[in-house]
Every structure is written in structure tokens, then in C-alpha cells.
Amino acid sequence: MGQSKVFPGEMSLTPHSLWIRTSSFDEAFELVRSQMASLAISAKKLDKFDARIFYPGCQQPFRVLAAMINSEPMDLPIKQPHDLLLGADYARIHEFLLEQHLEGNIVIITSNTTNLCYHTNDLLKPERGVFKSHQWTGYNYLNSWRETLEQLERLRSLLATDGLVQGYEYQLYRPDNAFCTYSTDYYLCRDYLGDEVRIGVSRPNDWSILREPQVVSM
């Protein structure tokens, strides 16, 4: 079908679906967020089961079912990114990790119950975190939050309420005892390999040192 005059991206048809290929995750998500009803109507008019919205690198496209539209007007629920992660399965979480890596973001997965680190991607460089990425696995983040536990508890409370905390600013210790400030978007996931986790997403430069590590003289 070629370039769509209705929706951004390239449109094509399969026996069961309307396919739309967008140029980025943000464009795909915004299309679903703002035009979900139109996507469902278009799929229904074309006698297709659903509309599928693809973006570069995706393994699982966004889907909008034609059945969401019936003869009666209706308000359609809109899924936000954190909704997609709250009940996400293992595959969806790792798709999210790839999306964020392609956008150049650091991603850290930490248990929301034990505060042990499960995963750190390779965009967290030693100049920011001291450790190499693989060295963070199993790290107990309570060591870093030891003087700012109220900030951690506030974060956990906000996540329990909203499932997403954007631009959360906080202070904690690096493993070398430098005291630093950071800004991170946090997502809550209910079941990552059987545990509730918080997924932190941040830009590599969104941090600074407040206090250098103290050197103990001998």
C-alpha cells in the first residue's frame, strides 16, 4: 500500500492484519496513544483482525484489535509505557531493554524486595558507576542508599501508586564512597523471574559528584 496519508509510516496488508511500519519507538507509541480508535476502525473497514504497528528493532509490535470498535461509541483504554511493564513477561522486558539500549540509555534492574541488582547494561561506564557492568550483578543497593533511605522509600511508595516515576532525583553512594546525585526514570514490574523489580532508565550524563570519596591517611 506504500506511504500512508492517514497514519505516519509505511502501510501494508496481510491476510489478517493491517501493518504500519514507523520510524521509531516513540512514533509508534504516539500513534497508538493518540489514534487507537482510528487504527481499530481502519482495521475493521479493511476486514482485518487487527492493526500492527512496527518500529525499528522491535520483536513484538504494538497491536490494536479491530474488535475494540463496535456499533456503539466507546472510550478506549490507552496503555502508557509503564502499563506495558507492570504485568510484562520476560520477553517484553528484554524487548524494552533493547529499545532503551538503542536509544542510548542506561538500564538497571533491581529487586524491589531485596534491593539486589539483577542486570546492568553496558552503557553504565566505570567513570559514572566505578564498577564494570557485570560487577553490579548481585550488588546490594542498600549499601548505596544507606544515608538516603527516605528517598528510597519515597521512590518505592510512588512506584506502588503509579507504576512509573519520571525524572526522579536522588543521592546515593557509589561503591568507592563518592556521594553522587542522579536523575532516573523508574518503572515497576510485578514479575521478573518471580520477583517484583524496579527498572531504572537514565541518560549516561544525568549525574554528578556532590562529594568526592574521603581518602584515609595512614
C-alpha positions as CSV (number, residue, x, y, z in Angstrom):
1,M,0.0,0.0,0.0
2,G,3.0,2.3,0.5
3,Q,3.2,5.5,2.4
4,S,0.0,6.2,4.4
5,K,-1.7,9.5,4.1
6,V,-3.7,8.8,7.3
7,F,-1.0,7.4,9.6
8,P,2.7,8.0,9.7
9,G,4.8,5.2,8.2
10,E,4.5,2.6,5.5
11,M,1.3,0.6,5.4
12,S,0.8,-2.9,4.0
13,L,-1.8,-5.7,4.3
14,T,-1.5,-9.3,5.3
15,P,-4.4,-11.8,5.2
16,H,-5.3,-10.9,8.8
17,S,-3.7,-7.6,9.7
18,L,-3.0,-4.0,8.7
19,W,0.7,-3.4,9.2
20,I,2.2,0.0,9.7
21,R,5.9,0.5,9.9
22,T,7.0,3.6,11.8
23,S,10.5,5.2,12.0
24,S,11.0,4.9,15.8
25,F,9.6,3.5,19.1
26,D,8.4,7.0,20.1
27,E,6.5,7.4,16.8
28,A,4.9,4.0,17.1
29,F,3.9,4.6,20.7
30,E,2.5,8.1,20.0
31,L,0.5,6.7,17.1
32,V,-1.1,4.0,19.3
33,R,-1.6,6.5,22.2
34,S,-3.3,9.2,20.1
35,Q,-5.1,7.2,17.3
36,M,-6.0,3.9,18.8
37,A,-9.7,4.2,17.8
38,S,-8.7,5.2,14.2
39,L,-6.4,2.3,14.0
40,A,-9.1,-0.1,15.1
41,I,-11.7,1.4,12.7
42,S,-9.2,1.2,9.8
43,A,-8.5,-2.5,10.5
44,K,-12.3,-3.2,10.8
45,K,-13.0,-1.4,7.5
46,L,-10.4,-3.4,5.7
47,D,-11.9,-6.6,7.2
48,K,-8.7,-7.3,9.2
49,F,-8.4,-8.8,12.7
50,D,-6.0,-6.2,13.9
51,A,-3.6,-3.3,13.2
52,R,0.1,-4.0,14.0
53,I,2.5,-1.1,14.5
54,F,6.1,-1.8,14.0
55,Y,9.3,0.2,14.8
56,P,13.0,-0.4,14.1
57,G,14.4,-3.3,16.1
58,C,11.1,-4.5,17.6
59,Q,10.3,-8.1,18.1
60,Q,6.8,-7.6,19.2
61,P,4.8,-4.9,17.5
62,F,2.0,-2.9,19.2
63,R,-1.4,-4.4,18.4
64,V,-4.8,-2.8,18.2
65,L,-7.7,-5.2,17.7
66,A,-10.5,-4.3,15.3
67,A,-12.9,-5.8,17.8
68,M,-12.3,-2.8,20.0
69,I,-14.7,-1.0,17.8
70,N,-18.4,-1.9,17.8
71,S,-21.6,-0.1,16.8
72,E,-21.7,1.9,20.0
73,P,-19.4,4.8,20.8
74,M,-16.9,3.8,23.5
75,D,-14.0,5.2,25.4
76,L,-10.9,3.1,24.6
77,P,-8.3,2.5,27.3
78,I,-4.9,3.8,26.4
79,K,-1.9,1.9,27.7
80,Q,1.1,4.0,28.8
81,P,4.6,2.6,28.7
82,H,4.6,1.7,32.4
83,D,1.3,-0.2,32.0
84,L,3.1,-2.3,29.5
85,L,5.8,-3.2,32.0
86,L,3.7,-3.6,35.2
87,G,2.5,-7.0,34.0
88,A,5.1,-7.6,31.4
89,D,6.5,-11.1,30.8
90,Y,10.2,-11.9,30.5
91,A,10.3,-11.4,26.7
92,R,8.6,-8.0,26.8
93,I,11.0,-6.8,29.5
94,H,14.0,-7.8,27.4
95,E,12.5,-6.1,24.4
96,F,12.3,-3.0,26.5
97,L,15.9,-3.4,27.4
98,L,16.9,-3.5,23.7
99,E,14.7,-0.4,22.9
100,Q,16.4,1.6,25.6
101,H,19.8,0.5,24.6
102,L,19.2,1.6,21.0
103,E,18.2,5.0,22.4
104,G,21.5,5.2,24.3
105,N,20.0,4.8,27.8
106,I,21.5,3.1,30.9
107,V,19.1,0.4,32.2
108,I,19.4,-1.2,35.7
109,I,17.0,-3.9,37.0
110,T,16.9,-4.1,40.8
111,S,14.8,-6.2,43.1
112,N,12.2,-4.1,44.8
113,T,12.1,-6.6,47.7
114,T,15.7,-7.4,48.4
115,N,17.4,-4.4,46.6
116,L,19.8,-6.8,44.9
117,C,20.9,-5.8,41.4
118,Y,19.8,-8.3,38.6
119,H,21.0,-6.5,35.5
120,T,23.1,-3.5,34.3
121,N,23.6,-2.8,30.7
122,D,26.9,-1.9,29.1
123,L,26.1,1.9,28.9
124,L,26.9,2.4,32.6
125,K,30.5,3.2,32.3
126,P,33.1,3.0,35.2
127,E,33.5,6.8,35.3
128,R,29.9,7.0,36.4
129,G,29.5,3.8,38.4
130,V,33.1,2.7,39.2
131,F,32.2,-1.0,38.7
132,K,32.0,-2.6,35.3
133,S,28.5,-3.7,34.3
134,H,28.9,-7.3,35.2
135,Q,30.3,-6.4,38.6
136,W,26.9,-4.9,39.6
137,T,25.1,-8.2,39.4
138,G,24.2,-9.2,43.0
139,Y,25.2,-5.8,44.4
140,N,23.0,-4.8,47.4
141,Y,21.9,-1.2,46.7
142,L,21.1,-0.7,50.3
143,N,24.9,0.0,50.6
144,S,24.4,2.9,48.3
145,W,21.2,4.2,49.8
146,R,22.5,4.0,53.4
147,E,22.2,7.7,54.2
148,T,19.2,8.4,51.9
149,L,16.8,5.6,52.8
150,E,13.9,8.1,53.0
151,Q,14.5,8.8,49.2
152,L,14.4,5.1,48.5
153,E,11.2,4.6,50.5
154,R,9.6,7.6,48.7
155,L,10.5,6.1,45.4
156,R,9.0,2.7,46.3
157,S,5.9,4.4,47.5
158,L,5.5,6.3,44.3
159,L,6.0,3.2,42.2
160,A,3.5,1.3,44.2
161,T,0.9,4.0,43.5
162,D,1.7,5.0,39.9
163,G,3.9,2.2,38.4
164,L,6.2,4.9,36.9
165,V,8.3,7.8,38.4
166,Q,9.8,10.1,35.8
167,G,12.9,12.2,36.4
168,Y,13.4,11.0,40.0
169,E,16.3,12.9,41.5
170,Y,18.1,11.2,44.4
171,Q,21.5,11.0,46.1
172,L,23.5,7.9,47.0
173,Y,27.0,6.5,47.4
174,R,29.0,4.9,44.7
175,P,31.0,1.8,45.7
176,D,34.1,4.0,46.1
177,N,32.1,6.1,48.6
178,A,31.8,9.2,46.4
179,F,28.4,10.8,47.2
180,C,26.6,11.5,43.9
181,T,23.3,12.8,42.6
182,Y,21.3,11.2,39.8
183,S,18.2,11.5,37.7
184,T,16.4,8.4,36.6
185,D,13.0,7.2,35.2
186,Y,11.8,4.2,37.2
187,Y,9.3,1.6,36.1
188,L,7.7,-1.1,38.3
189,C,7.4,-4.6,37.0
190,R,5.4,-7.1,39.1
191,D,7.0,-10.3,37.9
192,Y,10.6,-10.5,36.7
193,L,11.6,-14.2,37.1
194,G,9.2,-14.4,40.1
195,D,10.3,-11.1,41.8
196,E,9.0,-7.6,41.8
197,V,11.6,-5.2,40.4
198,R,12.2,-1.6,39.6
199,I,13.7,-0.8,36.3
200,G,15.8,2.4,36.2
201,V,16.4,4.2,32.9
202,S,18.7,7.1,32.7
203,R,20.9,9.1,30.3
204,P,24.6,8.5,30.8
205,N,25.3,12.1,31.7
206,D,22.4,12.6,34.2
207,W,24.6,12.6,37.3
208,S,27.3,14.5,39.2
209,I,29.5,14.1,42.2
210,L,28.5,16.0,45.3
211,R,31.3,14.8,47.5
212,E,34.5,13.0,46.5
213,P,35.4,9.9,48.4
214,Q,37.4,10.5,51.5
215,V,40.9,9.4,51.5
216,V,42.0,7.9,54.8
217,S,45.6,8.8,55.5
218,M,47.9,6.2,57.1
